[in-house]
Amino acid sequence: MLALPAVDAVLTDPDGTYVDATFGRGGHSKLLLERLSQNGRLIALDRDPLAVGSARSISDRRFHVEHTPFSRLRVTLEALSILRVHGVLFDLGVSSPQIDDASRGFSLRADGPLDMRMDTSRGETAAEWLARAPIEQLVQVIRDYGEERFAASVAKAIVARRAGTASGGARPISTTSDLAALVATAVGRSRKDASQHPATRTFQAIRIYINRELEELALALEQSASMLTAGGRLVAISFHSLEDRIVKRFIDSHHHPERGGGDQRRVPLRADQLPRATLVALARIHPDDAEVAVNPRARSAVMRVAERTDEPWPEVTR
């Protein structure tokens, strides 16, 4: 999705070192390897064991893959003796192979186990979390990560099913079709967009929570931008407003540090004391009609591009 524009945006020096922080199907990595010189280097990261297995089939001395979440980008690169990179590319969210594989539990289209983990080798599944989460947490997750206005109704339906107070008695919510049907009953068809399944927002919320996607993204953006060389690029493709908002705010805060995050008490009185930009926002790109026609999933994509200045990266206060 936005593969060619993303590679064009991130690649500034064919001899440079780059990070594909979300290998996925390998589309971006393969395009980058075609553009890199024999002196270039590409490090790919992914927390999905299947994606990493696919990446290891690439036989190219310039390429290296690590099975790790991108929130460990800095420590992973430092272990490889890499302290600076020329570009980092993020293609956020769920990959097409993950969506298309019913056994992963991401999709509403086919029945499968309610897993939703991007890294199937560790962590709690969606089914396990739904079996134990208190109603207050269910409401918060579904409301905040799914932007679901019927979050309370969905949470009550989950708890009622779990407790056996709903029709059919107590039964675990263990499959995607099971959860989808439960949410559809709780939400109904009262949405303005009748083409969207009533459980779409709930599925998104649970997936984001199970994988800590927003927390992972915030950590990875800070680490990747701080490791860029002057003139290096940060490119992030987002597929929903929560991700894009984090990327936008991160870039803005480093493009306009003089605003002090809205805290006017932090702004110096003298112009020469104002903090300098460490990132410059270069572009916000949406897929064109031709790409959407080929790949409808790209419809909601937003690609943001930022470039590192030569100013020192600010220390993160704890």
C-alpha positions as CSV (number, residue, x, y, z in Angstrom):
1,M,0.0,0.0,0.0
2,L,1.6,3.3,-1.2
3,A,4.7,1.1,-1.7
4,L,6.4,3.0,-4.5
5,P,5.7,6.5,-3.0
6,A,6.9,5.2,0.4
7,V,10.2,3.8,-1.0
8,D,10.7,7.0,-3.1
9,A,10.2,9.1,0.1
10,V,12.4,7.2,2.4
11,L,15.4,6.5,0.1
12,T,17.8,9.5,0.0
13,D,21.1,7.7,-0.4
14,P,21.5,4.4,-2.2
15,D,24.6,3.7,-0.1
16,G,22.8,4.3,3.2
17,T,21.4,2.1,5.9
18,Y,17.6,1.7,6.1
19,V,15.0,0.1,8.4
20,D,11.8,-1.6,7.2
21,A,10.2,-1.6,10.7
22,T,7.2,-3.7,9.5
23,F,8.4,-6.3,7.0
24,G,4.9,-7.9,6.5
25,R,4.8,-9.4,3.0
26,G,8.2,-7.9,2.1
27,G,6.9,-5.5,-0.6
28,H,8.8,-2.5,0.7
29,S,11.9,-4.4,1.5
30,K,12.1,-5.9,-2.0
31,L,11.7,-2.5,-3.6
32,L,14.3,-1.0,-1.3
33,L,16.8,-3.7,-2.2
34,E,16.3,-3.0,-5.9
35,R,17.2,0.6,-5.3
36,L,20.1,0.2,-2.9
37,S,23.7,0.1,-4.1
38,Q,26.0,-2.8,-3.2
39,N,27.1,-0.6,-0.3
40,G,23.6,-0.1,1.0
41,R,22.1,-2.0,3.9
42,L,18.5,-2.9,5.0
43,I,17.4,-4.1,8.4
44,A,13.9,-5.5,8.6
45,L,11.9,-6.0,11.8
46,D,8.6,-7.9,12.4
47,R,7.0,-9.5,15.4
48,D,5.0,-12.0,13.3
49,P,6.9,-15.3,13.1
50,L,5.4,-16.1,9.7
51,A,6.6,-12.8,8.3
52,V,10.1,-13.3,9.7
53,G,10.1,-16.8,8.2
54,S,9.3,-15.3,4.8
55,A,12.0,-12.7,5.2
56,R,14.6,-15.3,5.9
57,S,14.1,-16.7,2.4
58,I,15.7,-13.5,1.0
59,S,19.3,-14.3,0.1
60,D,21.0,-10.9,0.0
61,R,24.1,-9.9,2.0
62,R,22.7,-6.4,2.3
63,F,19.6,-7.7,4.1
64,H,19.1,-8.7,7.7
65,V,15.8,-9.6,9.5
66,E,15.0,-9.6,13.3
67,H,12.0,-11.2,15.0
68,T,11.1,-8.3,17.3
69,P,8.5,-5.5,17.8
70,F,9.6,-2.2,16.5
71,S,9.4,-0.7,20.0
72,R,12.8,-2.4,20.4
73,L,14.3,-0.7,17.3
74,R,17.1,1.1,19.1
75,V,18.4,-1.9,21.1
76,T,18.1,-4.1,18.0
77,L,20.1,-1.8,15.8
78,E,22.7,-1.1,18.5
79,A,23.2,-4.9,18.9
80,L,24.1,-4.9,15.2
81,S,26.5,-2.0,15.8
82,I,24.3,0.4,13.9
83,L,24.1,3.8,15.5
84,R,22.7,5.9,12.7
85,V,20.3,5.2,9.8
86,H,19.3,7.1,6.7
87,G,15.6,6.2,6.8
88,V,12.9,4.2,8.7
89,L,9.7,3.1,7.1
90,F,6.5,2.0,9.0
91,D,3.6,0.4,7.3
92,L,1.2,0.2,10.3
93,G,-1.7,-2.0,11.2
94,V,-2.5,-5.5,10.1
95,S,-0.9,-6.9,6.9
96,S,-3.0,-8.5,4.2
97,P,-1.7,-12.0,4.9
98,Q,-2.7,-11.6,8.6
99,I,-6.2,-10.5,7.6
100,D,-6.7,-13.2,4.9
101,D,-5.6,-16.0,7.3
102,A,-8.7,-17.0,9.3
103,S,-6.6,-18.8,11.9
104,R,-5.2,-15.4,13.0
105,G,-8.5,-14.1,14.2
106,F,-8.3,-10.6,12.7
107,S,-11.0,-10.7,10.2
108,L,-14.8,-10.7,10.3
109,R,-15.1,-12.3,6.9
110,A,-14.2,-15.9,7.9
111,D,-14.6,-17.9,11.1
112,G,-11.5,-18.7,13.1
113,P,-10.1,-18.8,16.6
114,L,-10.2,-15.4,18.4
115,D,-6.4,-14.9,18.6
116,M,-5.5,-11.4,17.2
117,R,-1.9,-11.6,18.3
118,M,0.6,-10.2,15.8
119,D,3.3,-12.3,17.6
120,T,1.7,-15.7,18.0
121,S,4.7,-17.0,20.0
122,R,3.8,-15.0,23.1
123,G,1.2,-13.0,25.0
124,E,-2.5,-13.3,25.7
125,T,-5.0,-14.0,23.0
126,A,-8.2,-11.9,22.5
127,A,-10.3,-14.8,23.7
128,E,-8.3,-15.1,26.9
129,W,-8.6,-11.4,27.5
130,L,-12.3,-11.3,26.9
131,A,-12.7,-14.2,29.4
132,R,-11.3,-12.2,32.3
133,A,-11.4,-8.4,31.6
134,P,-13.6,-6.5,34.0
135,I,-16.5,-4.5,32.4
136,E,-14.8,-1.1,33.1
137,Q,-11.8,-2.2,31.1
138,L,-13.9,-3.6,28.3
139,V,-15.8,-0.3,28.0
140,Q,-12.6,1.8,28.0
141,V,-10.8,-0.3,25.4
142,I,-13.7,-0.5,23.0
143,R,-14.6,3.2,23.4
144,D,-11.0,4.6,23.2
145,Y,-9.4,2.2,20.7
146,G,-12.5,1.5,18.6
147,E,-14.1,4.9,18.9
148,E,-17.3,2.9,19.4
149,R,-20.2,4.9,20.8
150,F,-22.0,1.7,21.9
151,A,-19.0,0.5,23.9
152,A,-21.0,0.1,27.1
153,S,-23.6,-2.0,25.4
154,V,-21.0,-4.3,23.8
155,A,-19.2,-4.7,27.2
156,K,-22.4,-5.6,29.0
157,A,-23.2,-8.2,26.3
158,I,-19.7,-9.8,26.7
159,V,-20.0,-9.9,30.5
160,A,-23.6,-11.3,30.3
161,R,-22.4,-14.0,27.9
162,R,-19.5,-14.8,30.2
163,A,-21.7,-15.0,33.3
164,G,-24.4,-17.0,31.7
165,T,-27.1,-14.4,32.2
166,A,-27.6,-14.1,28.4
167,S,-29.7,-16.6,26.4
168,G,-27.8,-19.9,25.9
169,G,-26.0,-19.9,29.2
170,A,-22.4,-19.2,30.0
171,R,-20.2,-20.0,27.0
172,P,-16.7,-18.7,26.1
173,I,-16.3,-16.3,23.3
174,S,-13.7,-18.2,21.3
175,T,-14.2,-17.5,17.6
176,T,-14.4,-14.5,15.4
177,S,-18.0,-15.3,14.2
178,D,-19.0,-15.7,17.8
179,L,-17.8,-12.3,18.8
180,A,-19.1,-10.7,15.6
181,A,-22.6,-12.1,16.2
182,L,-22.6,-11.0,19.9
183,V,-21.5,-7.4,19.0
184,A,-24.0,-7.2,16.1
185,T,-26.8,-8.0,18.5
186,A,-25.6,-5.5,21.1
187,V,-25.1,-2.7,18.5
188,G,-27.7,-3.4,15.9
189,R,-27.8,-1.7,12.5
190,S,-28.2,1.9,13.7
191,R,-25.0,3.2,12.1
192,K,-25.0,5.8,9.4
193,D,-22.6,3.6,7.4
194,A,-24.8,0.5,6.9
195,S,-22.0,-1.1,4.8
196,Q,-19.8,-1.4,7.8
197,H,-20.3,-4.5,10.0
198,P,-21.4,-3.5,13.5
199,A,-18.5,-5.4,15.0
200,T,-15.8,-3.6,12.9
201,R,-14.9,-1.0,15.6
202,T,-14.9,-3.6,18.4
203,F,-12.5,-5.9,16.5
204,Q,-10.2,-2.9,15.8
205,A,-10.2,-2.0,19.5
206,I,-9.5,-5.4,20.8
207,R,-6.7,-6.0,18.2
208,I,-5.0,-2.6,19.1
209,Y,-5.2,-3.4,22.8
210,I,-3.9,-7.0,22.6
211,N,-0.9,-5.9,20.6
212,R,-0.3,-2.6,22.4
213,E,-0.2,-1.0,19.0
214,L,-0.4,2.7,20.0
215,E,2.1,2.4,22.9
216,E,4.5,0.5,20.6
217,L,4.2,3.1,17.9
218,A,4.9,6.0,20.3
219,L,8.1,4.3,21.5
220,A,9.2,3.4,18.0
221,L,8.8,6.9,16.5
222,E,11.0,8.4,19.2
223,Q,13.7,5.8,18.8
224,S,13.7,5.8,15.0
225,A,13.7,9.6,14.6
226,S,16.5,10.0,17.1
227,M,18.7,7.6,15.2
228,L,18.3,9.3,11.8
229,T,21.3,11.0,10.2
230,A,20.8,14.6,9.1
231,G,18.7,14.5,6.0
232,G,17.4,11.0,6.9
233,R,13.7,10.3,6.5
234,L,10.9,9.0,8.7
235,V,8.0,7.6,6.7
236,A,4.8,6.2,8.3
237,I,1.7,4.8,6.6
238,S,-1.3,4.7,8.9
239,F,-4.8,3.2,8.3
240,H,-6.9,4.7,11.0
241,S,-7.2,8.0,12.8
242,L,-5.6,6.9,16.1
243,E,-2.4,5.9,14.5
244,D,-2.2,8.9,12.2
245,R,-2.9,11.2,15.1
246,I,0.1,9.9,17.0
247,V,2.4,10.2,13.9
248,K,1.1,13.7,13.2
249,R,1.5,15.0,16.7
250,F,5.0,13.4,17.0
251,I,6.2,15.1,13.8
252,D,4.5,18.4,14.7
253,S,6.1,18.4,18.2
254,H,9.6,18.2,16.6
255,H,8.8,20.4,13.6
256,H,7.6,23.2,16.0
257,P,9.3,22.6,19.3
258,E,9.0,26.3,20.1
259,R,5.3,25.8,20.8
260,G,6.2,23.9,23.9
261,G,3.4,21.4,23.6
262,G,0.9,24.1,24.3
263,D,2.5,25.1,27.6
264,Q,3.3,28.7,27.2
265,R,5.3,28.8,30.5
266,R,8.0,26.8,28.7
267,V,8.5,29.2,25.8
268,P,11.7,31.4,26.2
269,L,11.3,35.2,26.0
270,R,14.2,35.7,23.6
271,A,14.1,34.4,20.0
272,D,17.6,33.0,20.1
273,Q,16.6,30.8,23.0
274,L,13.8,29.1,21.1
275,P,14.4,25.4,20.5
276,R,15.2,24.4,16.9
277,A,13.3,21.9,14.8
278,T,14.7,18.4,14.7
279,L,12.2,17.2,12.1
280,V,10.7,18.9,9.1
281,A,7.3,17.7,7.9
282,L,7.6,17.1,4.2
283,A,4.4,15.5,3.0
284,R,1.0,13.9,3.7
285,I,0.0,11.6,0.9
286,H,-3.2,9.7,0.3
287,P,-3.5,6.8,-2.2
288,D,-4.8,7.7,-5.7
289,D,-7.9,6.3,-7.3
290,A,-5.8,3.8,-9.3
291,E,-4.3,2.2,-6.2
292,V,-7.6,2.1,-4.3
293,A,-9.1,0.3,-7.3
294,V,-6.4,-2.3,-7.2
295,N,-6.4,-2.5,-3.4
296,P,-9.5,-1.3,-1.7
297,R,-7.8,-1.7,1.7
298,A,-5.6,1.3,0.9
299,R,-8.6,3.7,0.9
300,S,-8.1,4.9,4.4
301,A,-4.3,5.1,4.2
302,V,-2.3,8.2,5.1
303,M,1.4,8.5,4.5
304,R,3.4,11.1,6.4
305,V,7.0,12.0,5.6
306,A,9.4,13.9,7.8
307,E,13.1,14.7,7.4
308,R,15.7,15.0,10.2
309,T,17.5,18.3,10.6
310,D,21.1,18.6,11.8
311,E,20.0,19.9,15.3
312,P,20.8,17.6,18.3
313,W,18.0,15.4,19.3
314,P,16.4,16.5,22.5
315,E,16.8,14.3,25.6
316,V,13.6,12.6,26.7
317,T,12.7,13.5,30.2
318,R,11.4,10.7,32.4
